[in-house]
Amino acid sequence: MIDSDEAPPRSDPMLTKVQDLEEIAAKLLKTARKIPPGPVRHDSLKEIGRLRVLVADMRAQCERLQRAE
């Protein structure tokens, strides 16, 4: 339970940007799945996968920094 004296969690602008990137990656993935099977679709899905890995790393770094504060 949170005491009423405690300040609400601070919103981290970097974490907000990471969440925006996660949403963009999800939309890209949804769009790429509509591409007919073939090399273009395969390459698109591979690039989106790389993007999602980078975004996940950014999220982890933000969370580590928040815990360190």
C-alpha positions, 0 to 999 in steps of 0.5 A: 500500500502506498502512503498518501505522503509518497510522491507518485512515480516520476514519469521518465521522458526517455521511458515514454519515448521507448514506449513510443518506439515499442508501439511503432515497432508493433505497427510495423510488424503488423504491416509487414505481416500483410506483405506477401511471402517472399524475400521482401517480407522476410527482410522486413521482418528481420529488420523489425526484429532487430529494431525490437531488440534495440528497443528492448535494450533501451528499455532495460537501460532506462529501467536500470537507470531508474533503479539506480536513482 
